[in-house]
Amino acid sequence: MIGKIRTGLALSWMVAASLVLVPLQVISMKTGLWPETVILKIWHRAMLRALGMRVRMVGEMVETRPLMIASNHISWTDIMALGSLVDCTFIAKSELNGWPIFGFLSRLQRTVFIERERKRKSGDQASEIAQRLAAGNAMVLFAEGSTGDGNLLLPFKSTLFGAASMAIAEGAAEHVVIQPVSIAYTRIHGIPLGRQHRPIASWIGDMDLVPHVGQLLAEGGLDVEIRFGEPIDFSAKSSRKEATRLMEERVREMMLQSLAPPVLARQA
């Protein structure tokens, strides 16, 4: 019963907030009266409040541009958690563009949709990302190419970093800064999430979205920690595979730091 009441209140809050903020975002995109990310941040924070999620940030996003963020990926809520903190644009799989509601909301964020299975389009997609980078957008790349269970990091895909190489090759930039970011779901209702229960937050593979949204709305109380790591400078002479390896290594290290069990103070 409590879960149903909470879900009803949360959905009401999400609908009310969206009815106010979505039209303002559309106006912003068409007129440029104010930065688009202003409304986006407010919307992300409103959605997190409805979900009962708390976000803790460690470190900060660098100000250098062009900037690509290389992050792990656990759930659809990752976008809200990151978007509530920093001004950024996301790179997402093309399937999201066709989803009801979520596809529309993604387009309001000027998300770049990529079709990973269609190699003939990869050049055009990388070129669009390169143009966004050159324009000063901080592009968030979920470098695993899929979602994990929140416990382990999947291998990063070097092909996804092709946009950084293209931005340089096309003369749009002399170098691209790539910054590692880790996302970890750490607690539920203040209690540390163990390995067994951490997948509560994860949305993996072919899981249906609506039941997962319902579960999070009914449960609430999740804590997520986002860590910004030390960036690297990617230039024409840089190795894409080496940059991928380094980003994966740093994200894994930060993720493990977030998931480390708290050290209990010794009693005197």
ZAZA-188975 format. One line per 4 residues: number of its first residue (from 0); their letters; for each residue z, x, y of N, C-alpha, C. Coordinates in steps of 0.05 Angstrom, whole numbers, plus 5000, padded with zeros to 4 digits. Layout:
% residues N
NUM) A) Z:X:Y:Z:X:Y:Z:X:Y ~ ...
***
This chain:
% residues 268
0) MIGK) 5000:5016:4976:5000:5000:5000:5000:5017:5025 ~ 5017:5038:5025:5018:5056:5049:4992:5069:5053 ~ 4979:5078:5031:4953:5091:5033:4932:5072:5045 ~ 4932:5046:5038:4913:5027:5048:4918:5022:5078
4) IRTG) 4943:5020:5086:4949:5016:5114:4940:5040:5130 ~ 4946:5064:5120:4938:5088:5134:4908:5090:5137 ~ 4894:5083:5115:4865:5084:5116:4853:5065:5137 ~ 4865:5041:5138:4855:5021:5157:4860:5030:5186
8) LALS) 4883:5041:5191:4889:5051:5218:4871:5074:5225 ~ 4867:5092:5206:4851:5116:5211:4822:5108:5217 ~ 4811:5090:5201:4783:5081:5205:4780:5067:5232 ~ 4800:5052:5240:4799:5038:5266:4799:5058:5288
12) WMVA) 4815:5079:5286:4816:5100:5306:4789:5115:5308 ~ 4777:5121:5284:4752:5135:5283:4729:5119:5296 ~ 4729:5093:5290:4708:5076:5301:4711:5073:5331 ~ 4736:5069:5340:4741:5065:5369:4733:5090:5384
16) ASLV) 4742:5113:5374:4735:5139:5387:4705:5143:5388 ~ 4692:5137:5366:4663:5142:5365:4648:5123:5384 ~ 4657:5098:5386:4643:5079:5404:4644:5088:5433 ~ 4665:5103:5440:4668:5113:5467:4653:5140:5471
20) LVPL) 4656:5158:5451:4647:5185:5455:4617:5189:5448 ~ 4607:5175:5428:4579:5178:5421:4560:5172:5444 ~ 4563:5149:5458:4545:5144:5481:4548:5166:5502 ~ 4571:5176:5506:4575:5198:5526:4560:5223:5517
24) QVIS) 4560:5228:5491:4546:5252:5481:4515:5248:5484 ~ 4506:5224:5479:4477:5218:5482:4469:5223:5512 ~ 4486:5213:5530:4480:5217:5559:4480:5246:5566 ~ 4499:5261:5554:4501:5290:5559:4475:5304:5550
28) MKTG) 4466:5297:5526:4442:5310:5515:4417:5304:5531 ~ 4415:5280:5543:4392:5271:5557:4392:5280:5586 ~ 4415:5283:5598:4417:5288:5627:4428:5316:5634 ~ 4444:5328:5616:4456:5353:5622:4477:5352:5643
32) LWPE) 4489:5329:5648:4509:5326:5669:4533:5343:5663 ~ 4539:5347:5638:4561:5365:5630:4554:5378:5604 ~ 4567:5400:5597:4561:5414:5572:4565:5396:5548 ~ 4546:5397:5529:4547:5379:5506:4572:5384:5489
36) TVIL) 4581:5409:5488:4604:5415:5471:4630:5403:5481 ~ 4631:5394:5506:4656:5382:5516:4662:5357:5501 ~ 4643:5339:5498:4647:5314:5484:4650:5319:5454 ~ 4635:5339:5443:4637:5345:5415:4665:5354:5407
40) KIWH) 4677:5371:5423:4704:5380:5417:4724:5357:5417 ~ 4721:5339:5436:4739:5316:5437:4735:5298:5413 ~ 4710:5294:5405:4704:5278:5381:4715:5290:5356 ~ 4711:5316:5352:4722:5330:5329:4752:5327:5327
44) RAML) 4765:5331:5350:4794:5329:5350:4804:5301:5344 ~ 4789:5281:5353:4796:5253:5348:4793:5247:5318 ~ 4772:5258:5305:4768:5253:5277:4790:5268:5260 ~ 4797:5292:5269:4819:5306:5255:4845:5291:5257
48) RALG) 4850:5279:5280:4875:5264:5284:4875:5240:5265 ~ 4852:5227:5262:4850:5204:5244:4855:5213:5215 ~ 4845:5236:5208:4849:5247:5181:4877:5258:5176 ~ 4892:5262:5198:4918:5274:5196:4917:5303:5190
52) MRVR) 4896:5317:5199:4892:5345:5194:4902:5362:5218 ~ 4915:5384:5212:4924:5402:5232:4909:5429:5228 ~ 4899:5440:5250:4883:5465:5249:4898:5487:5263 ~ 4900:5510:5249:4913:5534:5260:4891:5556:5262
56) MVGE) 4889:5568:5285:4869:5589:5289:4882:5616:5291 ~ 4871:5635:5277:4881:5663:5278:4858:5680:5288 ~ 4862:5695:5309:4841:5710:5321:4825:5693:5340 ~ 4801:5702:5348:4784:5686:5366:4755:5693:5363
60) MVET) 4738:5674:5371:4710:5679:5370:4702:5698:5392 ~ 4685:5718:5386:4677:5737:5406:4659:5724:5427 ~ 4658:5735:5451:4642:5724:5472:4614:5736:5473 ~ 4609:5757:5458:4583:5770:5458:4562:5752:5446
64) RPLM) 4538:5752:5458:4515:5737:5448:4491:5755:5446 ~ 4472:5750:5427:4471:5728:5408:4493:5731:5386 ~ 4503:5709:5376:4525:5709:5357:4519:5691:5333 ~ 4523:5702:5310:4521:5686:5285:4548:5687:5272
68) IASN) 4559:5664:5264:4584:5662:5250:4578:5659:5220 ~ 4589:5677:5204:4586:5676:5175:4612:5665:5163 ~ 4612:5641:5152:4636:5628:5142:4633:5619:5113 ~ 4656:5616:5100:4657:5603:5074:4656:5573:5079
72) HISW) 4652:5558:5058:4649:5529:5061:4663:5514:5038 ~ 4680:5495:5046:4697:5481:5026:4691:5451:5027 ~ 4689:5440:5051:4687:5411:5053:4672:5403:5078 ~ 4664:5377:5080:4651:5367:5104:4670:5368:5128
76) TDIM) 4696:5370:5122:4716:5372:5144:4716:5399:5157 ~ 4703:5419:5145:4701:5446:5157:4688:5445:5185 ~ 4668:5428:5187:4653:5426:5212:4671:5415:5234 ~ 4687:5395:5228:4706:5384:5248:4727:5405:5255
80) ALGS) 4737:5419:5235:4758:5439:5241:4748:5461:5259 ~ 4724:5472:5253:4712:5493:5270:4704:5482:5297 ~ 4690:5458:5296:4680:5447:5321:4702:5438:5340 ~ 4726:5434:5331:4748:5427:5348:4759:5451:5363
84) LVDC) 4752:5475:5354:4763:5499:5366:4744:5514:5385 ~ 4719:5516:5377:4700:5533:5391:4674:5518:5397 ~ 4659:5529:5416:4632:5519:5422:4612:5531:5403 ~ 4601:5516:5385:4583:5527:5365:4563:5506:5355
88) TFIA) 4542:5515:5342:4522:5498:5330:4520:5505:5300 ~ 4516:5485:5284:4517:5489:5255:4489:5489:5242 ~ 4488:5504:5220:4464:5505:5203:4472:5490:5178 ~ 4456:5469:5171:4463:5453:5148:4439:5448:5130
92) KSEL) 4444:5440:5106:4423:5433:5087:4408:5408:5096 ~ 4382:5407:5091:4365:5385:5101:4374:5358:5092 ~ 4386:5356:5068:4394:5330:5058:4413:5315:5077 ~ 4429:5330:5092:4448:5318:5110:4434:5301:5131
96) NGWP) 4410:5309:5139:4395:5296:5160:4389:5267:5153 ~ 4387:5261:5127:4380:5234:5118:4403:5217:5112 ~ 4428:5227:5114:4451:5211:5107:4457:5191:5129 ~ 4466:5167:5121:4475:5148:5141:4499:5158:5156
100) IFGF) 4500:5153:5182:4522:5160:5200:4525:5191:5202 ~ 4530:5205:5180:4534:5234:5182:4509:5248:5192 ~ 4485:5239:5183:4461:5251:5193:4457:5247:5223 ~ 4463:5222:5232:4462:5217:5261:4481:5234:5277
104) LSRL) 4506:5236:5267:4526:5252:5281:4518:5281:5281 ~ 4506:5291:5260:4497:5319:5259:4475:5324:5279 ~ 4457:5305:5283:4436:5308:5303:4448:5309:5331 ~ 4469:5294:5335:4483:5295:5361:4494:5323:5367
108) QRTV) 4498:5339:5347:4509:5366:5350:4486:5386:5351 ~ 4461:5376:5350:4437:5393:5349:4438:5413:5326 ~ 4447:5402:5303:4448:5417:5278:4420:5426:5270 ~ 4418:5450:5260:4392:5460:5249:4392:5454:5219
112) FIER) 4373:5439:5210:4372:5432:5182:4352:5450:5167 ~ 4360:5461:5145:4343:5479:5130:4338:5469:5102 ~ 4313:5473:5092:4306:5465:5065:4304:5491:5049 ~ 4325:5496:5033:4327:5521:5019:4307:5523:4996
116) ERKR) 4299:5501:4985:4281:5502:4962:4252:5505:4970 ~ 4245:5500:4995:4217:5501:5004:4213:5527:5020 ~ 4204:5548:5006:4202:5574:5018:4181:5575:5041 ~ 4161:5557:5039:4140:5557:5059:4150:5549:5087
120) KSGD) 4173:5534:5087:4184:5526:5112:4206:5545:5122 ~ 4214:5564:5105:4237:5581:5112:4231:5597:5137 ~ 4206:5606:5141:4199:5621:5164:4203:5605:5190 ~ 4193:5580:5190:4196:5563:5214:4226:5557:5219
124) QASE) 4241:5553:5198:4269:5547:5202:4284:5571:5213 ~ 4278:5594:5202:4291:5619:5212:4283:5624:5240 ~ 4258:5617:5248:4249:5621:5275:4265:5603:5294 ~ 4270:5578:5286:4285:5560:5303:4313:5570:5307
128) IAQR) 4326:5580:5286:4353:5591:5288:4352:5615:5307 ~ 4331:5632:5304:4329:5656:5320:4327:5648:5350 ~ 4312:5627:5356:4309:5617:5383:4336:5607:5394 ~ 4351:5594:5377:4378:5584:5386:4396:5608:5391
132) LAAG) 4395:5628:5374:4411:5652:5379:4404:5665:5405 ~ 4378:5667:5410:4369:5680:5435:4377:5664:5460 ~ 4380:5637:5456:4388:5620:5478:4418:5621:5484 ~ 4433:5635:5467:4461:5638:5472:4479:5620:5455
136) NAMV) 4467:5605:5436:4483:5588:5419:4497:5605:5397 ~ 4522:5599:5392:4536:5611:5370:4530:5595:5345 ~ 4515:5606:5327:4505:5592:5303:4524:5596:5279 ~ 4533:5575:5268:4551:5577:5245:4535:5574:5219
140) LFAE) 4536:5595:5203:4522:5596:5177:4543:5595:5154 ~ 4541:5575:5137:4558:5574:5114:4544:5591:5092 ~ 4552:5616:5091:4536:5637:5077:4536:5635:5047 ~ 4554:5618:5035:4554:5615:5006:4530:5598:4997
144) GSTG) 4519:5582:5015:4497:5564:5008:4506:5539:4994 ~ 4532:5536:4990:4544:5512:4976:4573:5511:4983 ~ 4587:5491:4972:4616:5489:4977:4631:5499:4953 ~ 4654:5512:4958:4671:5522:4937:4696:5504:4934
148) DGNL) 4713:5512:4916:4737:5495:4910:4761:5502:4927 ~ 4758:5520:4945:4780:5528:4962:4797:5550:4952 ~ 4793:5558:4926:4808:5579:4914:4792:5605:4913 ~ 4767:5603:4907:4750:5627:4903:4727:5626:4923
152) LLPF) 4717:5650:4930:4694:5652:4948:4669:5656:4931 ~ 4649:5640:4936:4623:5643:4922:4608:5666:4935 ~ 4589:5679:4920:4574:5701:4931:4558:5692:4955 ~ 4557:5709:4976:4541:5703:5000:4512:5708:4994
156) KSTL) 4494:5693:5006:4465:5695:5001:4453:5711:5025 ~ 4441:5734:5018:4430:5751:5039:4406:5737:5053 ~ 4391:5720:5039:4368:5707:5050:4375:5690:5074 ~ 4400:5680:5075:4408:5662:5096:4412:5677:5123
160) FGAA) 4413:5704:5121:4416:5720:5145:4389:5728:5157 ~ 4368:5717:5146:4341:5724:5155:4336:5717:5185 ~ 4350:5697:5195:4347:5689:5223:4355:5712:5242 ~ 4375:5727:5234:4384:5749:5251:4362:5770:5253
164) SMAI) 4350:5776:5230:4328:5795:5229:4304:5785:5245 ~ 4298:5759:5243:4275:5748:5257:4279:5747:5287 ~ 4304:5742:5296:4309:5742:5325:4303:5769:5337 ~ 4309:5790:5322:4304:5817:5331:4274:5823:5329
168) AEGA) 4261:5816:5306:4233:5822:5302:4215:5808:5323 ~ 4223:5784:5331:4207:5769:5350:4212:5778:5379 ~ 4230:5797:5383:4236:5807:5409:4255:5789:5425 ~ 4267:5769:5412:4285:5751:5425:4312:5765:5432
172) AEHV) 4318:5785:5417:4343:5800:5421:4341:5828:5409 ~ 4355:5847:5420:4355:5874:5409:4374:5877:5386 ~ 4395:5860:5386:4414:5860:5365:4428:5832:5363 ~ 4440:5826:5341:4455:5802:5337:4483:5809:5327
176) VIQP) 4503:5797:5339:4531:5801:5330:4536:5781:5308 ~ 4546:5790:5285:4554:5773:5263:4584:5775:5259 ~ 4598:5752:5261:4627:5751:5259:4635:5736:5235 ~ 4653:5748:5218:4663:5733:5195:4684:5713:5202
180) VSIA) 4684:5690:5189:4704:5669:5193:4712:5658:5166 ~ 4738:5656:5161:4747:5644:5136:4761:5617:5142 ~ 4757:5599:5123:4769:5572:5125:4786:5568:5100 ~ 4811:5561:5103:4829:5557:5080:4847:5533:5085
184) YTRI) 4848:5515:5065:4866:5492:5067:4892:5500:5053 ~ 4914:5500:5069:4938:5514:5061:4962:5496:5053 ~ 4964:5473:5066:4987:5455:5061:4979:5426:5061 ~ 4996:5410:5048:4993:5381:5049:5021:5369:5054
188) HGIP) 5023:5355:5076:5049:5344:5084:5070:5366:5086 ~ 5062:5390:5095:5080:5412:5099:5086:5428:5074 ~ 5077:5419:5051:5082:5434:5026:5058:5451:5019 ~ 5063:5477:5013:5040:5495:5007:5023:5484:4983
192) LGRQ) 4997:5485:4987:4979:5477:4966:4976:5500:4946 ~ 4982:5494:4921:4978:5514:4901:4949:5514:4891 ~ 4943:5532:4873:4916:5534:4862:4907:5508:4850 ~ 4925:5494:4837:4918:5469:4823:4910:5447:4842
196) HRPI) 4924:5445:4865:4921:5422:4883:4903:5428:4907 ~ 4895:5453:4911:4879:5460:4934:4852:5446:4933 ~ 4840:5441:4910:4814:5427:4910:4815:5398:4920 ~ 4839:5388:4927:4841:5362:4939:4824:5361:4964
200) ASWI) 4823:5383:4979:4808:5384:5004:4779:5389:5000 ~ 4771:5399:4977:4744:5409:4973:4725:5386:4966 ~ 4700:5389:4974:4679:5370:4968:4656:5386:4956 ~ 4654:5385:4929:4637:5403:4915:4613:5389:4903
204) GDMD) 4590:5403:4906:4566:5395:4892:4558:5366:4895 ~ 4557:5352:4873:4547:5324:4873:4569:5303:4875 ~ 4592:5311:4885:4613:5291:4889:4604:5270:4909 ~ 4611:5245:4904:4605:5224:4923:4622:5227:4948
208) LVPH) 4609:5223:4971:4622:5228:4996:4643:5207:5003 ~ 4635:5181:4999:4653:5159:5008:4680:5160:4994 ~ 4681:5164:4968:4708:5165:4955:4725:5189:4965 ~ 4711:5211:4971:4726:5234:4981:4737:5229:5009
212) VGQL) 4721:5216:5026:4730:5208:5053:4754:5190:5050 ~ 4752:5170:5032:4774:5151:5028:4799:5165:5019 ~ 4796:5185:5001:4820:5199:4991:4834:5214:5013 ~ 4818:5227:5030:4831:5243:5052:4843:5224:5073
216) LAEG) 4831:5202:5078:4842:5183:5097:4869:5171:5087 ~ 4870:5166:5061:4894:5154:5049:4916:5175:5047 ~ 4908:5200:5041:4928:5221:5037:4939:5233:5063 ~ 4920:5243:5079:4928:5255:5105:4945:5280:5102
220) GLDV) 4953:5291:5124:4973:5312:5124:4963:5340:5116 ~ 4937:5345:5117:4927:5371:5108:4928:5391:5131 ~ 4935:5416:5125:4935:5438:5144:4912:5456:5136 ~ 4897:5465:5156:4875:5484:5151:4878:5508:5170
224) EIRF) 4873:5531:5159:4875:5555:5175:4848:5568:5178 ~ 4840:5574:5202:4814:5587:5207:4819:5614:5220 ~ 4808:5635:5207:4812:5662:5216:4785:5674:5226 ~ 4785:5686:5249:4762:5700:5260:4766:5730:5256
228) GEPI) 4747:5742:5242:4750:5771:5236:4735:5789:5254 ~ 4734:5814:5246:4721:5835:5262:4690:5833:5259 ~ 4675:5830:5281:4646:5827:5279:4632:5854:5274 ~ 4607:5851:5266:4590:5875:5263:4566:5871:5281
232) DFSA) 4553:5893:5288:4529:5893:5304:4505:5896:5286 ~ 4487:5876:5285:4464:5876:5268:4439:5882:5285 ~ 4425:5904:5278:4401:5912:5293:4377:5915:5275 ~ 4355:5924:5286:4331:5927:5270:4334:5947:5247
236) KSSR) 4352:5965:5250:4356:5986:5230:4377:5978:5209 ~ 4390:5955:5213:4411:5946:5195:4399:5935:5169 ~ 4415:5938:5148:4408:5927:5122:4419:5899:5119 ~ 4402:5880:5113:4411:5852:5110:4430:5850:5087
240) KEAT) 4424:5864:5065:4441:5862:5041:4469:5875:5047 ~ 4469:5897:5062:4494:5910:5068:4511:5892:5087 ~ 4497:5880:5106:4512:5862:5124:4523:5838:5109 ~ 4508:5828:5090:4518:5805:5073:4542:5814:5057
244) RLME) 4540:5837:5045:4563:5847:5029:4588:5851:5046 ~ 4585:5861:5070:4607:5866:5087:4620:5840:5097 ~ 4603:5821:5104:4613:5795:5112:4629:5781:5090 ~ 4617:5782:5065:4631:5770:5043:4658:5783:5037
248) ERVR) 4658:5809:5040:4683:5824:5035:4705:5816:5055 ~ 4697:5814:5081:4716:5808:5102:4726:5779:5100 ~ 4708:5761:5094:4716:5733:5092:4734:5729:5069 ~ 4729:5742:5046:4746:5740:5023:4774:5751:5029
252) EMML) 4775:5773:5043:4801:5785:5050:4817:5766:5068 ~ 4804:5755:5088:4818:5737:5107:4827:5711:5092 ~ 4810:5701:5075:4816:5677:5060:4841:5681:5042 ~ 4843:5704:5030:4866:5711:5013:4891:5713:5030
256) QSLA) 4888:5724:5054:4912:5726:5072:4922:5698:5079 ~ 4904:5679:5083:4912:5652:5090:4925:5638:5066 ~ 4916:5644:5042:4925:5631:5018:4950:5644:5006 ~ 4958:5667:5016:4981:5681:5005:5006:5664:5008
260) PPVL) 5022:5662:4987:5046:5646:4989:5065:5657:5010 ~ 5079:5639:5024:5097:5648:5045:5120:5665:5034 ~ 5127:5685:5050:5149:5703:5041:5175:5690:5050 ~ 5192:5685:5030:5218:5673:5036:5238:5693:5046
264) ARQA) 5252:5686:5067:5272:5704:5078:5294:5708:5059 ~ 5303:5732:5056:5325:5738:5038:5352:5728:5050 ~ 5368:5716:5033:5394:5707:5042:5413:5730:5043 ~ 5429:5731:5064:5449:5753:5067:5470:5751:5046
***
